[in-house]
Amino acid sequence: MKRILSLPTELIGYIFYYLDYRDLLSCTQVCSNFNTLIQGTSPLKYKIGLAIRGKKDGPRKTAMSSAGRLARLDKHTSAWKNLKWSREITIPMEDGTLWEIFGGVLVQSTNDNRLKFWQLPSDLRGIEEKIWTLGPDFGFTVADVAMDPLQDLLVLIDGINAATSEFCVHMRTLSAGTPHPLSQPKVLHCPYEDEFDGSYCIQIFGDLVAVLFTPISSEENLLMVWEWKTGKLLLDSVRSDLQSFSLLSNDCIIIGLVDQDILPLLVVMDLGLQVTHCLPYPPLRDHTSSLHCLQIRADPGPLGEVDNTVPFYQDNQDFIVVVTMMYTVNNTTENVIHFMSSKYLISLVKSPVDQPSGLYAWMLRHTRMYITPSSEPSYVWVCHVFGTRFVIIERAPNGNHRSAVRIYDFNQSAIRRDAQMSANSGGSGRIESTTNAIAADNPYGEDITTGLPYWTNVASLEGVLACDQDCQMMCSEDNIVIVDPELRKYTILVF
């Protein structure tokens, strides 16, 4: 130890920089000299701060130092933990039927086949608001839209073509609407023999594009997954029990199935190896219970090189997957919200280990389940999750219309760190690490115990919402988005 401490301080700091954050935290416990060195060295403190908060360092193409980035990161963390946004902006709803939020960009369609985009601002990460419009000359009527700003990718669906009996999925640039230069096939083709009168669900995950076609007049849904740059088809599944899906990585997907006996089942699949792992739910309690809807949502965060001016951004290595199920129990409608760790789901097919005994024991350590009123969260305004964060609107205790926003954060590194420090890192809210048992009031025929830790906080929306406004919540990396369908506007809370 004396030999190490005899080295120049700069050399010790240089060696420390090549350690991961866990080793750095261990070194702070070795001796006071190591602790003083690490706590007094901005690049090392910044490295620890990024990892604990689930962030990655932005491009080093600006003059901002590690100390400056650390200060900005601390402000960003404090603002979200205390739910202290810096300002509010309003975006009117357009007259079209399409919308999406991804990568900090909101898109809406107009009734004349135009797409209008808003880059949502961030005061703490230095992102400016930007507005642009594409169309209407796409060459077809846009039936649905998805995007990935980091890849300058815009995915457009052309509805069923009667002449060719197929859907066409177009790969365009988000900036100009032109054919995407990285996509060899500029159009992905999906054969479909019947007329289509249903809905679409599109997801982009790095090199993958997935589309779920859900017709109203047919009992069979169609899920297709492509490598969008090469056009290679990875999955082509037609099933009557297929309800929802979410991509977990560049080669993993989770699929939600509901069979004719109304039994929900989650299936995690490795698209390359075709390895699957099934996660069952208990059967419904009795004949008075029924399942109406199952939805899976996740947003891992940026999957490419971010803008040069952004000091840090969400780490996509671990994010939360949210499964929502709407049940009727004794003529009362309830929502089951089931949070689960993406790392855990991927591990089931990538590095399987012995699982806890019991058919439903998979829920215990890596998931958390709650039951909410029927209208929360929305099954229309579904972008309520980003990274490890989930937002929902709450009713006032006196039973009036919704008047507060609640956030749940499942960042396990931050939760463990805060618990060790016996504090919430300067923020309000609370950590919940005890297991919760859902018994008498759940739709299932068995007790369910879940225990994934989380941090939560709530903030009043007084002055933002009128007491009688019936709104829904969505979120992105830097914003909470309040949707008001009646007044036809989005209120953006800027962080």
N, C-alpha and C positions, 0 to 999 in steps of 0.2 A: 504494500500500500504506500509506504514511504517513497518507493521508487517512482510510482505513478504520480504522486503529488509533487515530486521534484521536477517533473516535466514542465515546460512553459505552459502557462494557462491557455494561450492561443492554440497550442498543439492538442491539449486535452479537449478543448472545445471543438476542434476540428474532428477528432475521433468520435466525440459524442454525436456529432451531426449525422454520422452514418448508422446510428442506432435507431430502432423504431421507437415509437412513443412509449410503449410499455417498458422497454429497457431504460429509457430516459427517466421515467417515473420511478423505476426501481433504484436508479442511481441517486436520485434525490434522497433516498432513505439510507444510503450507504454511510455518508458522513456529511457534516456541515459544509465542508469545502465543496463537495460535488453539488450539494443543494444550492449553495450560494452562486456557484458558477452557472448552473443551469437556469436558475431563476433570474440571474442578471444578464443572460445572453438572449437577446430578442429572437434570433433565428431559432434557437432551441425551444423557447417558450411558445413561439408561433407554431412550430412543428407539433408540439404537444397539444396546443389549443385546436389546431385543425383536426387532428385525429379524434380527440374527445368529442368535438362538435359535429363530426361526420362531414367534414369539408375537405376539399382539395385546394392546393395553392393554384392561383391563376397564373397566366403567362407572365414571365418576368420581362415584359417589354415596356414597362412604365418605370418612372423614377421612384415609385413608392417603395420605401424600405420595409424590411421585416417588422420593424417597430410600428411603422404606420399601418401595415396590414393587420398586425395584431390588435392595434387600437380599434381599427374598423371592425374586426371580427368580434371583439368584446362588445362594441356598441350594437352590432347586429344581433348577437346572442341575447343581450340584455333587453333589447326592444321586443324580441319575440317572447322571451320568458315573462316579461311584464305586460305584453300585449299593448305596447305603446307605439302606435303608428305615427308617422310624422305629418301626414296630410291625407286628404281624401279627394278623389277625382271622380267624375261621373261620365259614363259612356252610354249614349242612348242605344236602345235595342233597334236593330235594323228590321226591315219588313220581310225578310226572308225566313226560312225555316231551319237553316243550318247554323251551327256554332261549334266552337271547340276552343279549349285552352291547353297549350302545351309549350314548354320551353319559355315561359314568360310572355307568350304571344296569344292574344285573343283574336279569333276570326269569326266574322258573321257574314251570312249571305244576304243579298238583296233580292227583291222580286224580279229584277231584270238580269239575273245570272252573274252578278258581280260578287266578288269576295273582298271584304274590307278587313284590314288587319290593324291591330293596335299592339305595339310593343309596350308592355306594361312597365312603368318606371320603378326604379329603386333609388332612394336617396342615399342609403348606406352602402350600396355597392356601385354607385355611380352610373346607373343605367338610365338613359334618357328616354322619354316617351317618343314614339315614332308611329306614324300612321301612313298606310299605303293601300292602294286598291288594285286588284287584278280583274280582268274580264271586261266585258261579257263574252269576248270572242274566243272562247275555249274550243269551239268546234262541236260542242255538245252541251246539253243541260246537265249541270253538276248535281248528282244525286246525293253525294256525301263527300266530306273533306277531312283530311288529317294532315299534320305537318310536323317537321323537325327542323327548327331554325338553325341548329348547329351544322346540319348537313345541307342546308338550303334546300330542303326536300318538301315538296307539296304533293300529296297523294289525292287524286281526284277520281271518283267513281262515276262512270257513265252508265246510266240505267240500262236495263236489259235491251239488247238490240234484236228486234224481231227478225231482221233479215239474217243475222248470223247466229241467233240463239245463244248469246253469250253476254256476260258483263265484261266491260273494259276498265281496267284499273291503270290510270295514267300516272307516270312519274314526271313531275314538273319541278321547276325551280321555284322556291318560295319568293325570291326577290323579283323575278320577272315573269313567271308563269310559262316559261319556255321548257321544252324537253330537257330533262336532267342529263348533263354530260356524263355522269358516272353510271347511269343505267344503260346497259347494253340493249335490252328490250325496253323501248320507251313506253310500251303498253303491256300489261300483264292480262292474259285472257282467262276467263272463267266460264266454261260451257254451262248453260242452264236452259233446259228445254221448255219450261213452263213460263207463263206470265208471272211477274214478280210484283207484289203489292205490299211488301214489308219494309223492314228497316235494316240498317247496316251498322256494324261496329268495326272501326279500323284502329289498329295499333301499329306504331313504328317502334322498333327496338334495335338500334344500331343498323345492322345489315338486313334485318328482317322486317317484312310488312305482312300483317295478318288481317284478314277480313272475315267477319262472321255475317252471313246472310241469313236473316230471319224472316221468312215469308209468313203472312197472315193466313193465306188460304191453303197452305200445305203444312203437314205435320213434321216435315223433315227440314232441319236447319243444316246449313253448309258452312264449314270452317276451312279456310285455305291459308297456308303460310308459305311465303316465298322468300328467297334471297333476292332483294329487289335490284341489286346491281347486276346479277347474272341471269335472273329470271328462273332460277332453279326452284322447283316446287318441292317443299319439304313435308307438307301435310295437306291431305285432301280428305276431309271427313264429313260424311253425310249421316246424321243421326237425329232421331226424333227426340232423344233425351238431352241433347246438347243445348245448354242455356247460356253459358257465358265463358269467358276465357281471359287470361292475361299472360303476356310474355314475361318470363322471369330473367332471361339472359339471351345470348345469341344462339343458344341451342336448347333452351328449356321453356316449357309452357305449363300453365295450370289451367285445367278445364273443369267447368262445373256441369254436372249431369243431374237430371231429375227424372227418375223412371216413372212408369205408369202407376206405381204404388205410392208416388210422391215421396220417394226417399232420395234426399240429396246426397251426392257423392262427389268429392274432389279427386281429380286424377292429375298427378304431376308426371310429365313426360319429357324424356331426353329425345329431342327430335333427331339427333344423329344416330344414337344407338337404339332408338325405339324402346327404351327401358321405361317402364311406368311404375308408379307407386300410388295406391289408392288410399284415400282418407275418408272413411265413412262417417256419417252422422247417425245418431240413434233414430229409430222409427218414431213417427208422430205418436203423441200421447193416446189419442182415441179418435173415433170417427168424427168428432166435432172439430178437429184440427185439419187445416189444409195449407199447402204451400202455394203461393201465387207467383212468386218471382224470386230468382236467384241472380245476383250480379257480382262480378269480381272486378275490382279496380286496383290499379297501382300506377305510380309515376316515379321511376327510379331517379330522375334527375338527368343532367347532361351526360351524353354518351360520346362526346367528341370534344374537339378543341374549342374552348369558349372565347368570347371576345377579348381582345388584347387589353382592354381597360378594366376588366373585372378582376378584383384582387383575390377572390376565392369563390368556390362554387360547391354545390352538393356532391358528395361522394356517392356514386351509384353502386357501391359494392354491397350495401345492405339497405334495404328499404322495406316498408310495410306493405303487405297485401291485405286488402279489405274485402271481405265477403259479406254481402248484405242479403238477407232473406226475409221476405214479407209473408207472414203467416196470419191465418184467422184461427183464433182459439176461442171457443164458446161465443161466437159472433163478435169478438173483439179483434181488431187488426193490430198486430205488433210487428216490429222490425227486429230481427236478430242481426247485430253487428259483430262480426268475427274478425279480429285482427290476427295476423300471423307473420312471422319473420320470413323474409324471402331467402335468407341464408339457410334456414332450416329446411324450407321446401326444396331448394336446389340440392341440399345434401342428401335428401332421400333417394335421389337417382344418381348422384355423382359419387358419393362416398357413404353408402348405406352402412349403418351400424345397428347393433341390436336395439330395437325399440322397446319402450316400456310395455309390460304385459297388459293386456286388456284391449278390446276392440277400439275403444274411444280414448285410450290413454295418450294418444298423440296430441291431444288438445292441451294437456296439463302445463308443460314447461314453456312451450314456444308460441302459445296463442293466448288471446284474451277475448272473452265474449261478454256482450252486454245486450239487454233488451231495451228498446226505446219505443216511444209512441209511433203510430203508423206513418206519420208524415215526415219522419226524420230518420236517416237522411233522405234526400230526394232521389227518386229513380229516374229523373229527367236531367237535373243539374248535378251531374255525377262526378265532377272533378273536385271531390272533397278531400283528396289525399295527394301529398307530395313528399317524396323521400320517406322519412319516418314520421311525418306530421299529418294529422287528420283534424279537420274542423267541422263543427256542427253548430247549428243555431239552437239556443235554449229559450224556453218560455220563462217568463218572470214567475217568481214564487207565488204571486197572487192569482195566477191562472190567466193573466192577460196574454195577448199575442207575444210572440218571440221578442226578446229585448236584449239578448246577450249572445256573445260568441264564445264557445268553449273549444279549446285546443287540447289534443292528446298528442304527446310525442313519445315514440318508442325507441329513441336513440339509447341503446343499452350502455354504451361507453360513458355518455354524459350522466346517465342515471347512477351507474356504479360510482363514478367520480364524486357526484354530489352527495351520495349516501356516505361515502368514506369521509367526506369533509363535514358531514352533519349539517349541510346547508345546501341551498339551491343556487349556488354561484351568484349571489346577488340578485336573484329573481324571486318573484312571488310564486304562488302555486304550491303544489304538493306532489310528492312521489308516492305511488301506490305499488307496493311490491308483494303484498300478501295475496294469496289465492282467493278467488271468488267462486262460490258455489251457486249455480243456478238450478233451482229445484222446483218448488211448487208452482211458480208462474211461468215455467218454460214450456214451449210447444212439444217437447220431446217426452218420451216415455221413461227416460232415465235421468238421474242427476248428472250434471255436467260441471266439472271443476277446471278452471283455467287459471294461469298464473304468470303470463308474460308481464314484467314490470313496465310501468309507464309514468310519465310526468304529465300533469294537467293543470290548466289555469282557465279562468273565465274572466271576461271583461264586458262591462255594460256597453250597450250601443245607444244609450241615451244621447240625443243630439244628432245621431246618425240615422236612426229609424224612428218613425212615429209609432206609437204604441199599438196601432191597429194594422200595421203593415205585415203582410204574410210573405216572408222572404225565405230564401235558401242561401247556404254558404258554400263557397268553393275556395280553393287556394292555389297558389303557385309558390315559387321559391321566395319571392319578395312581397307577396300581396295576399290579402284576404279579399275575396270578391263576393259582394252581397248582390244577389239576384232578386230583382223585384219585377215579376212578370206583369203585375197589375199596372204599375206606373211605367213599365217598359224601359227599364234602365238597369245598368250595372253601377254599383258604387264600389270603387276600388280603394281599399285601405293600403297605403303605401308605407313600406318599411325601408 
